[in-house]
Amino acid sequence: MKMIPIEKIDHPDVQIYQRLRENAFAKDGSFIADSPNVVKLLLEAGVEVKSIFATPEYYEKHADLLARFNIPVAYNSPKSVLEEVVGHRLHHNVMMHALRPEQTPLEKLDDQILMLTEISNADNIGAIARSAAALGVKSYLVPKQGPHPYSRRAVRVSMGHIGKLHYHCYEDIKETITLLKDQGYHIFAAEVTPDSTPLSQVNVPQKWVLLMGHEQLGISDEILTLCDEVVTIEMEEGIKSFNVAVAASIMMYQFKQKIYYS
């Protein structure tokens, strides 16, 4: 591991850590991870590291961990310099620049898939990834047009657990649903409709896709007609819906329990 001291924020080698916007990483398919726990999980998941930017205290404390992995470059700087680079006060002492893992082909995803339609909030992308990893739903299907699951914010909110998932970014939702049905998946849409199945009564097969809708718009009628079944969470009267990340967590938990005990 090549250690390079950084004393000024204008050092050209660490400019990538200042590029917080997602389009800065589009060309080479890389991402930035923040915080010791997130970095640890992603290293253990096998991401390809380009560099680490951290304090001397971090390198000293985590020397044994870092020795286990191929880290080409380690930038070493006081925390004050790291804070200048990112432009705000840090609550951690490490950042990592790495390459996004290759996405998994659609036909090689697992038997249970969490699929998103037009999610626009990277926080929700990350929160759903964290819940999916915790509940053992190992495949994540997201639209190519929305936030990437390895965007900086999504990675941070997922606490690095995105590294435990197979992910795929699809282009056409209708075509993708059709292909999944051809592969034997039962497509469940999470939506409130007059004929939706209450979550407590749903029968869950071994091979399923749970489709979650846009935070405000939900799932369009056109897409609902392509799905095999619409499922809704029973709620108190006058409550319209849960946050999409909360709803996804509740549904994934229930789906997994029904598989285990059916």
N, C-alpha and C positions, 0 to 999 in steps of 0.2 A: 504494500500500500504506500503510494507516494504521498508524503505529507508536504503541503505547501502552505506557508504562513500568509495570511491576508491581513494587511494593516489598514487599507483604505477601501472605501466602498466602490471606487471607480476602477478597481482591478477588473480587467476584461473577462477573466475566467469565471467570475461569479455573477456576471450580469444576468445570466439565465434565472437566478433566484429572485430577481426583481420583476420578472415578467409574470405578473399574477394572472393576466388574462389568458383564457384557454387557447386563443388562436396563436399564441406564441409557441405552442408545443405541437401544432398540427402537422408541421412538415416532417419532423423526425419521429413522431409518435411517442414522445416522452412525457413525463409528468414530474411534479414536485410533491414530495411527501414531507409532512411536518410532525415533530414530536418523537420522543424515544420509543414509545409503545408502537406507534404506527410504523416507524422505520423497522423495528424488530420484526413485526408480523410480516411485512413485505419482504424483508430479507429472507425470512424462513419460508416464504411462499415461492422463492426462487426468482424474483425479478432481476433483470440485468441492470446493474448499477453503473451509472456514468460518473457520479461523484457524490461525496458527502461533504457538507459544509457545517462545521460544528465547533463548539468551544473545547479548549484543552480539558476541561473537567469531564465533558462527555466522552472524549477519547480514552481518558484514564479509566473511567468507570465501566465502559463497555468494551474494553480491549479484547476480552475473551470472545465476546460475541462477534466482533468485527473480524477477528482472525479466522473465523470459519468461512468467510465469504470472499469472493473476488471483487475487491473495491479498487479500481484503478487509481483514483485520485481522492485525497482527503484534504480539504481546505480547513485550515486551523485559524480561528480568530476569536478574540474576546466577544462576549455576548453583546457588548455595546455596538460593535461593528455589524454583527448579524442584524441587530435591530435597525440600524441605519439602512442596511441593504433592503429590508422588506418594508421599511417606512412606518413601522408601528412597534409597540412593545411586545416582545415575545414572552410567551409563558412556557417555553421549552428552549432547548439549547442545541437542536440539531435539525437540519433539513437534508433531504436526499433527492438527487436528480437521477431518475431511472427511466428505462424504456417500458412502455406498456406491454404486458404479455400479449401474445398473439391471441386474437379472438378465436373461439371454438366454432368450427363449422356447425351449421344448424342441425345437421343429421347426427352429430356426435354429442349433443347436449344430453343431460340426464333425464330420468323419467319424470321428474317434477321440475317445472319451470315457472318462475315468476316473470311475467311479461308486462311491459309498460307501453302505453299508447303515446300520448303527447305530453309527457311530464316536462315541465319547464324549469323546475327548481332543483338545483344541484344538491341542496340539503336533503331533499326527499330521495333523490337517487342514492345518496350515501346512507341515509337512515334505513331505507328498504334493504340495501345490500347487507348492512350489519344484522338486521333481523333475519334475513334469509340464511346467512351463514350460521347464526345462532340456532335456527330451527331445523337446519339440515336440508334446506332447499338449495341445491348446489348449482343451479343454472339460472342465469340472469339474461333476459332478452330485452334490449332497449332500442328505441328508435335512433337511427343515425343522425336525425335532424336535431335531437335534443342534447342536453349536457352529457358528456362522456362519463362513464362510471369511474374512469381514472382522471377526471378533472380534479384540480387541486382541492376544491371545496368538497367534492363528493368523497374523495379519498380520506380527507380529514374527518368528515362526519361519519364515515363508515368505520373509523378507528383502525383502518388498514385491513378490515375483514373482507374487503372486495377481493383481496388476494386469495381468498379461499374459494372463490366462485369461478365457474366457467361463464364467460360472457360472450354475447354476440350482438352486434349492432345491425339491425335489419333496415332495409330501405323502403319496402312496400308492405304495409301491414296486411292488406288483403291477400297478397301473394304468400306472405309468410304464414298466415293462419291456415290457408289452404294446404301448404306444404306440411305443416304440423299435423293437420287432420289426416293427411295421407300417410303420415308416419305412425298413426294410431293414437295420437293424443286426444283426450277429451278436453275441449276448450271451455273453461268457465270464465264468464265475464262478471266482474264485481260492479253491480249497478242496481239501482232501485227502479223496478218496473212493476206493473200490476201483476204479472205472472212469475216474478222471480221466486226462486227457492230460498226459504229461510236457511241461514247458515247451519243452524242446529239440526236441520232435516236433510241436508245434502248427502248423497251417496258418492263417495270418492273412489274412483278406480286407481290402480297402481300408476297409471301413466296419465298425467294431467298438466295443463297449462292454466295458470290463474292470471287473467288479464286485468290490470288496474288502469283506470282512466285518468284523464287530465285533472289537475287539482280543482279547477273551477267548472270545466265543461263536461267532465265525466266521459262516457263512451257514447259515440254517436249511434243512432238507430241503424245506420247502414252497417256499422261494424258488429253491432249486437246480433243482427240477422245471420252473420257468418259463424257465430259461436254456437256451441252445443247447448249451453245452459247459462242462465243468468242467476247469480247468487247475491243475496243481500244480508247484511247483518241486522238482526232485529234490534230496534232502538226505541227509546221512549218517544211518545207522541210529541211532535213539535221540534224534534232534533233532526236536522236534515241529513247530516253525514259526519263521519270522522275525517280527520286529516288522512290523506292517502297513505302515508307511511304507517300510521296507527292501524288503519283498516287492513292494509296488507299484512301486518304482523298478526292481527287477530285471525285473519282468514288462513294464513299459512299454518299457524299453530293448530287450528281446528282441522284443516285438511290432513296434516300429518298424524294427528291423533286418530282420525277416522280410519286412516290406512292401517295404523298399528293395531287397532282394536276391532276392526270390522271382521 
